[in-house]
Amino acid sequence: MTNVLSFVILQSLFCITLLPLCYSANTLIETTCEKTQFVDLCISTLKSDPRSSTADVAGLAIIAADSAYAKANSTSNQIAVLLKSATDPKLIKALNSCLDSYNSILRVDLPVAILAINKGTPKVAVERATDAENEAQKCEDSVGENSTNSPISGSSKALHDLCGILQSIASLLL
């Protein structure tokens, strides 16, 4: 009986000790995300990453950038697969343009944004996030013009929105 009581007391103390940390992390995430255009996506994205429990605003920006990078990478792979089966010359041209845009996002925009956050130059991160956001939209517009039902619409929108979140969070560091 005393072992059970000791365990309950120990577990209660442990939870009480960590509660402020969890509450603090959730509060930072929520107050940060309220300053973005896509509040729900921001909260779910940041909370899904275990690093967010101890992150400051710069750390949250890195998490947003990493999430955008992962989405850009998966969308780029999706575009490459679509290109293999596409037969419409206009759609092929649009998808090739998208692939170029996504290569720029993956090789320049998001890596430079992450580096800028780490180096304490958030203005550069905001610029790169804005460029990545615009590139994703340009791709969607291009494919949408050449297809009545864009095969990458959801992925492009998700990347656009994640880059918008990154841009907003990085702006808080200015």
Backbone bond lengths (Angstrom), bond angles and torsions (degrees), N, CA, C in turn:
res aa  C-N    CA-C-N  psi(-1)  N-CA   C-N-CA  omega(-1)  CA-C   N-CA-C  phi
1 M - - - 1.445 - - 1.528 111.37 -
2 T 1.339 116.57 -43.08 1.465 119.16 179.60 1.516 111.42 -67.18
3 N 1.346 117.60 -30.63 1.463 119.96 177.10 1.530 110.89 -66.61
4 V 1.323 115.73 -40.68 1.462 120.09 178.92 1.528 109.84 -66.47
5 L 1.307 116.37 -44.58 1.463 120.69 179.32 1.529 110.69 -63.15
6 S 1.301 116.96 -42.32 1.467 120.99 177.53 1.522 111.00 -62.20
7 F 1.324 115.88 -41.61 1.462 120.43 179.19 1.524 110.83 -63.04
8 V 1.335 117.25 -44.48 1.464 121.88 -179.72 1.531 110.25 -62.94
9 I 1.322 116.36 -43.21 1.464 120.26 179.38 1.527 110.26 -64.69
10 L 1.323 116.45 -44.95 1.467 121.35 179.80 1.531 110.51 -62.43
11 Q 1.321 117.10 -44.03 1.459 120.39 179.85 1.532 110.53 -66.27
12 S 1.313 117.85 -38.70 1.465 121.29 177.89 1.521 111.33 -62.78
13 L 1.325 116.61 -43.00 1.467 120.44 178.26 1.523 111.08 -64.24
14 F 1.321 115.94 -39.52 1.453 121.36 179.39 1.528 109.84 -62.20
15 C 1.337 116.91 -47.11 1.469 121.18 -179.67 1.525 111.25 -64.56
16 I 1.321 116.42 -42.18 1.463 120.12 -179.73 1.524 110.71 -65.07
17 T 1.317 116.64 -36.66 1.461 121.03 179.06 1.524 111.36 -66.63
18 L 1.332 117.13 -40.06 1.466 120.30 -177.22 1.522 113.30 -86.05
19 L 1.309 118.78 -17.15 1.454 121.67 -178.22 1.531 112.83 -55.48
20 P 1.322 119.64 -48.01 1.475 118.26 179.15 1.522 112.75 -60.39
21 L 1.333 116.99 -35.79 1.458 120.30 179.33 1.524 109.84 -64.83
22 C 1.320 117.44 -46.88 1.461 121.27 179.40 1.525 110.41 -64.98
23 Y 1.317 116.43 -44.18 1.458 120.90 179.79 1.525 110.18 -62.19
24 S 1.313 116.28 -42.84 1.455 121.59 -179.76 1.529 110.96 -62.27
25 A 1.341 116.59 -44.95 1.463 120.27 179.91 1.524 110.51 -63.68
26 N 1.336 116.93 -44.13 1.463 119.95 179.09 1.523 111.30 -64.31
27 T 1.315 117.05 -38.84 1.458 120.88 178.73 1.530 110.47 -63.97
28 L 1.320 117.52 -43.70 1.464 120.81 178.99 1.523 110.41 -63.17
29 I 1.312 116.52 -43.77 1.467 120.11 179.09 1.530 109.77 -60.33
30 E 1.309 116.43 -48.77 1.462 119.85 -176.78 1.523 112.34 -66.04
31 T 1.331 117.82 -43.64 1.466 118.85 -179.87 1.531 110.93 -68.22
32 T 1.310 116.52 -33.66 1.466 120.44 177.10 1.524 110.21 -68.87
33 C 1.314 116.40 -47.42 1.465 120.43 -177.01 1.526 112.58 -67.48
34 E 1.316 117.27 -28.07 1.466 119.88 177.18 1.527 111.69 -63.96
35 K 1.305 116.57 -15.88 1.470 121.01 179.72 1.530 111.62 -95.64
36 T 1.334 116.35 8.83 1.463 120.89 177.97 1.522 109.42 -108.33
37 Q 1.302 115.37 167.73 1.460 121.65 -179.76 1.536 111.43 -79.06
38 F 1.326 116.66 -23.19 1.464 121.51 -174.41 1.531 108.92 -122.00
39 V 1.312 116.49 72.16 1.468 123.20 -170.49 1.528 112.12 -58.53
40 D 1.322 117.71 -51.03 1.467 120.34 -176.17 1.534 111.80 -63.85
41 L 1.323 116.59 -44.17 1.469 119.92 177.96 1.520 110.13 -62.76
42 C 1.306 117.13 -41.42 1.463 121.76 178.81 1.523 110.69 -59.65
43 I 1.320 117.09 -50.51 1.468 120.97 -178.23 1.528 110.61 -61.60
44 S 1.325 117.13 -47.16 1.467 118.98 -178.19 1.528 111.97 -66.28
45 T 1.324 116.75 -37.19 1.471 120.56 179.11 1.522 110.89 -65.92
46 L 1.315 116.54 -48.79 1.464 119.73 -177.04 1.526 111.67 -69.24
47 K 1.320 117.73 -41.66 1.461 120.17 -179.04 1.525 112.30 -68.23
48 S 1.328 117.35 -24.34 1.461 119.94 -179.54 1.526 112.81 -75.52
49 D 1.318 116.53 -11.88 1.462 121.08 -179.75 1.525 109.49 -101.33
50 P 1.341 117.90 122.13 1.467 119.94 -177.46 1.531 114.00 -61.32
51 R 1.316 118.13 -22.14 1.467 120.56 178.93 1.523 111.99 -65.76
52 S 1.332 116.44 -21.73 1.467 119.70 -175.95 1.525 112.61 -66.72
53 S 1.321 117.92 -22.14 1.472 119.53 -177.24 1.527 112.27 -67.00
54 T 1.323 117.47 -21.26 1.467 120.44 179.95 1.529 112.46 -122.75
55 A 1.336 116.40 8.21 1.468 119.90 -173.98 1.526 112.14 -83.13
56 D 1.334 114.22 147.82 1.456 120.98 167.37 1.530 106.87 -91.95
57 V 1.315 118.44 -171.37 1.463 120.72 -177.38 1.537 110.96 -62.10
58 A 1.315 117.37 -40.51 1.472 120.04 177.68 1.532 110.08 -62.47
59 G 1.308 116.76 -40.16 1.461 120.62 177.51 1.526 111.61 -63.64
60 L 1.326 116.27 -38.52 1.466 119.98 176.84 1.531 110.33 -65.31
61 A 1.328 116.97 -36.58 1.469 120.49 176.85 1.532 110.36 -63.96
62 I 1.319 117.00 -40.41 1.472 120.83 177.59 1.528 110.12 -62.83
63 I 1.322 116.62 -43.14 1.470 120.34 178.78 1.533 109.86 -61.73
64 A 1.317 117.33 -43.31 1.470 121.03 177.36 1.523 110.65 -61.12
65 A 1.328 116.73 -42.40 1.471 120.80 179.22 1.525 111.05 -65.26
66 D 1.320 116.72 -42.09 1.468 120.26 178.19 1.527 111.29 -63.06
67 S 1.328 116.39 -39.31 1.467 120.75 178.20 1.525 110.84 -66.00
68 A 1.324 116.50 -41.49 1.463 120.54 177.32 1.527 110.32 -64.12
69 Y 1.321 116.60 -40.18 1.469 120.56 179.00 1.531 110.58 -62.06
70 A 1.321 116.33 -45.12 1.470 120.32 -179.99 1.531 110.50 -61.44
71 K 1.335 116.65 -42.08 1.473 120.27 178.92 1.524 110.73 -67.12
72 A 1.323 117.73 -40.60 1.469 120.78 178.30 1.528 110.53 -63.41
73 N 1.309 116.35 -40.70 1.461 120.54 179.91 1.523 111.03 -64.36
74 S 1.328 117.51 -46.05 1.468 119.89 -179.55 1.533 110.92 -67.05
75 T 1.325 117.29 -35.62 1.465 120.09 178.67 1.524 110.71 -69.77
76 S 1.312 116.71 -39.11 1.460 120.57 176.57 1.536 110.35 -60.07
77 N 1.316 116.31 -43.02 1.475 120.28 177.04 1.525 110.99 -63.74
78 Q 1.324 116.52 -39.59 1.464 121.46 177.96 1.531 110.40 -62.24
79 I 1.321 116.86 -42.01 1.465 121.16 179.11 1.526 110.18 -63.35
80 A 1.323 117.04 -43.02 1.469 120.88 179.46 1.529 110.92 -60.12
81 V 1.313 117.57 -40.29 1.473 121.59 178.41 1.530 109.90 -66.34
82 L 1.330 116.30 -43.75 1.464 120.43 179.56 1.531 111.61 -61.88
83 L 1.322 116.17 -36.92 1.468 119.99 179.57 1.526 112.09 -62.44
84 K 1.309 116.19 -33.47 1.475 120.11 -178.94 1.521 112.28 -66.02
85 S 1.322 116.85 -28.40 1.467 119.17 -176.78 1.535 113.33 -108.17
86 A 1.316 117.57 -5.38 1.470 120.67 -177.86 1.525 110.81 -70.79
87 T 1.320 115.77 141.94 1.466 120.52 178.45 1.529 112.29 -121.29
88 D 1.321 117.42 -23.16 1.459 121.79 -179.89 1.528 109.41 -74.34
89 P 1.333 117.94 119.30 1.468 121.04 -177.44 1.538 113.64 -57.04
90 K 1.338 117.64 -36.73 1.461 120.09 179.36 1.535 111.01 -68.14
91 L 1.327 116.42 -40.37 1.455 120.11 178.38 1.530 110.38 -67.54
92 I 1.320 117.00 -39.59 1.469 121.09 177.39 1.526 110.33 -59.91
93 K 1.333 115.53 -44.93 1.469 119.96 178.57 1.527 110.48 -61.52
94 A 1.327 117.29 -44.26 1.466 121.30 -179.92 1.536 110.86 -64.33
95 L 1.325 116.95 -43.33 1.471 120.38 179.59 1.530 111.40 -65.62
96 N 1.333 117.10 -38.14 1.471 119.66 175.96 1.524 111.02 -63.66
97 S 1.321 116.23 -39.65 1.469 120.01 176.07 1.529 110.29 -62.65
98 C 1.326 115.95 -41.20 1.468 120.61 177.50 1.522 111.11 -62.14
99 L 1.310 115.64 -42.65 1.461 119.25 179.88 1.520 110.37 -60.43
100 D 1.337 117.01 -39.96 1.466 120.73 175.55 1.525 111.01 -62.02
101 S 1.325 115.95 -43.80 1.465 120.14 179.06 1.525 111.00 -62.01
102 Y 1.309 116.37 -44.85 1.460 119.82 -178.44 1.525 111.56 -68.91
103 N 1.326 117.24 -33.54 1.473 119.13 174.38 1.519 110.34 -62.42
104 S 1.323 117.30 -40.02 1.466 121.29 177.41 1.531 110.70 -64.48
105 I 1.323 116.43 -42.38 1.464 121.10 178.51 1.531 110.42 -61.27
106 L 1.338 115.73 -45.03 1.466 120.77 -175.24 1.526 113.84 -77.23
107 R 1.324 116.70 -31.38 1.477 119.49 -175.94 1.522 113.79 -96.03
108 V 1.347 116.58 -23.65 1.459 119.19 -175.64 1.531 111.68 -123.00
109 D 1.318 115.92 -65.15 1.472 119.90 -168.24 1.527 113.88 -56.30
110 L 1.311 117.74 -58.70 1.466 119.00 -175.24 1.528 113.40 -72.70
111 P 1.342 119.68 -40.35 1.472 117.23 175.23 1.535 113.25 -61.17
112 V 1.334 117.17 -38.75 1.461 120.41 178.73 1.531 109.97 -68.28
113 A 1.329 117.16 -38.16 1.468 120.44 177.57 1.531 110.48 -61.05
114 I 1.311 117.06 -44.78 1.471 121.23 178.99 1.524 110.55 -62.92
115 L 1.308 116.39 -45.65 1.463 121.23 178.42 1.531 110.64 -60.62
116 A 1.317 116.44 -42.33 1.471 120.88 -179.39 1.532 111.14 -63.91
117 I 1.312 117.29 -40.70 1.469 120.04 178.01 1.524 109.45 -63.62
118 N 1.315 115.93 -45.66 1.466 120.40 -179.96 1.525 112.46 -63.57
119 K 1.333 117.25 -31.23 1.464 121.09 -179.27 1.524 112.94 -89.71
120 G 1.339 117.03 -2.83 1.455 119.57 179.37 1.514 114.23 79.11
121 T 1.338 117.20 28.38 1.462 121.16 176.26 1.538 109.08 -118.83
122 P 1.324 115.77 72.68 1.467 119.25 -173.74 1.528 114.30 -64.52
123 K 1.320 117.82 -24.42 1.470 119.67 178.97 1.529 110.32 -59.42
124 V 1.313 116.27 -40.68 1.466 120.85 178.34 1.531 109.74 -66.76
125 A 1.319 117.02 -39.29 1.464 120.87 178.36 1.525 110.77 -62.37
126 V 1.323 116.61 -41.50 1.464 120.98 178.41 1.527 109.65 -62.65
127 E 1.322 116.90 -44.50 1.474 121.14 -179.88 1.529 111.35 -62.04
128 R 1.325 116.88 -44.97 1.471 120.91 -179.08 1.528 111.19 -67.93
129 A 1.334 116.96 -39.03 1.471 120.68 178.15 1.530 109.88 -64.61
130 T 1.325 116.22 -40.04 1.465 121.03 178.30 1.520 110.16 -63.65
131 D 1.331 116.41 -42.81 1.457 120.28 178.80 1.528 110.67 -63.13
132 A 1.326 117.28 -44.17 1.468 120.48 179.42 1.531 110.32 -62.63
133 E 1.311 116.21 -41.20 1.473 121.60 178.26 1.529 109.92 -60.77
134 N 1.331 116.70 -44.74 1.462 121.21 179.46 1.527 112.05 -66.33
135 E 1.324 116.46 -39.42 1.470 120.70 178.53 1.530 110.82 -62.56
136 A 1.327 116.98 -42.51 1.467 120.82 178.64 1.525 110.22 -62.99
137 Q 1.322 116.71 -41.70 1.473 120.56 179.29 1.527 110.78 -67.22
138 K 1.331 116.67 -40.84 1.467 121.24 178.50 1.526 110.35 -59.37
139 C 1.317 115.57 -42.49 1.461 120.51 178.64 1.523 110.03 -62.22
140 E 1.313 116.58 -49.29 1.466 120.55 -179.02 1.528 110.86 -59.89
141 D 1.310 116.93 -42.70 1.468 120.75 179.25 1.526 110.74 -62.32
142 S 1.333 116.39 -41.92 1.457 121.75 -178.82 1.526 111.49 -64.80
143 V 1.304 117.05 -46.71 1.465 120.53 -179.61 1.528 109.56 -70.19
144 G 1.314 116.82 -38.63 1.461 120.75 179.36 1.514 113.27 -61.48
145 E 1.334 116.95 -33.22 1.463 121.44 177.88 1.520 111.28 -67.61
146 N 1.319 116.38 -28.87 1.457 121.04 -172.81 1.525 113.81 -107.46
147 S 1.298 116.50 7.15 1.457 120.08 -179.83 1.523 108.20 -151.78
148 T 1.326 116.25 132.54 1.461 118.65 179.88 1.521 111.48 -69.40
149 N 1.302 116.45 -24.96 1.463 121.10 179.15 1.527 107.94 -132.32
150 S 1.318 117.07 93.16 1.461 121.76 -176.21 1.530 110.95 -58.72
151 P 1.327 117.05 123.61 1.464 120.43 -178.62 1.537 113.57 -73.46
152 I 1.320 117.16 -9.47 1.473 119.07 -179.21 1.524 112.44 -121.29
153 S 1.320 115.91 13.96 1.462 120.85 -174.63 1.529 113.19 -53.90
154 G 1.319 117.14 -50.36 1.465 120.39 -178.32 1.514 112.42 -62.55
155 S 1.319 116.40 -42.26 1.466 120.79 -178.97 1.525 111.88 -68.14
156 S 1.327 116.10 -41.83 1.465 119.69 179.07 1.522 111.16 -65.20
157 K 1.323 116.47 -41.15 1.469 120.17 178.68 1.520 110.32 -64.43
158 A 1.331 117.02 -42.66 1.468 120.23 179.26 1.522 110.64 -60.70
159 L 1.343 117.07 -43.80 1.461 119.86 178.34 1.521 110.69 -64.91
160 H 1.308 116.67 -44.28 1.465 120.96 177.75 1.529 110.09 -54.45
161 D 1.320 115.82 -47.95 1.463 120.86 -177.40 1.530 111.69 -67.36
162 L 1.329 117.61 -40.99 1.468 120.51 177.81 1.527 111.46 -63.67
163 C 1.335 116.30 -37.93 1.469 119.19 177.02 1.526 110.80 -68.09
164 G 1.331 116.69 -34.82 1.455 120.27 174.82 1.521 111.61 -63.33
165 I 1.324 116.30 -39.21 1.469 121.32 176.49 1.519 109.98 -63.90
166 L 1.324 116.40 -46.90 1.467 121.25 178.02 1.527 110.22 -58.12
167 Q 1.300 116.72 -45.56 1.466 121.08 179.16 1.530 111.16 -58.60
168 S 1.322 117.42 -45.27 1.457 121.70 -178.91 1.518 111.68 -65.60
169 I 1.329 116.66 -43.83 1.472 119.67 -179.22 1.528 110.71 -67.43
170 A 1.329 116.82 -43.15 1.461 120.52 177.96 1.532 110.50 -61.64
171 S 1.319 117.63 -34.34 1.476 121.46 177.55 1.510 111.82 -62.33
172 L 1.328 116.83 -30.21 1.465 120.57 178.33 1.534 111.84 -67.05
173 L 1.328 115.61 -18.46 1.481 120.20 -178.86 1.527 112.04 -88.64
174 L 1.325 117.58 -5.83 1.478 120.71 -178.91 1.517 111.15 -68.43
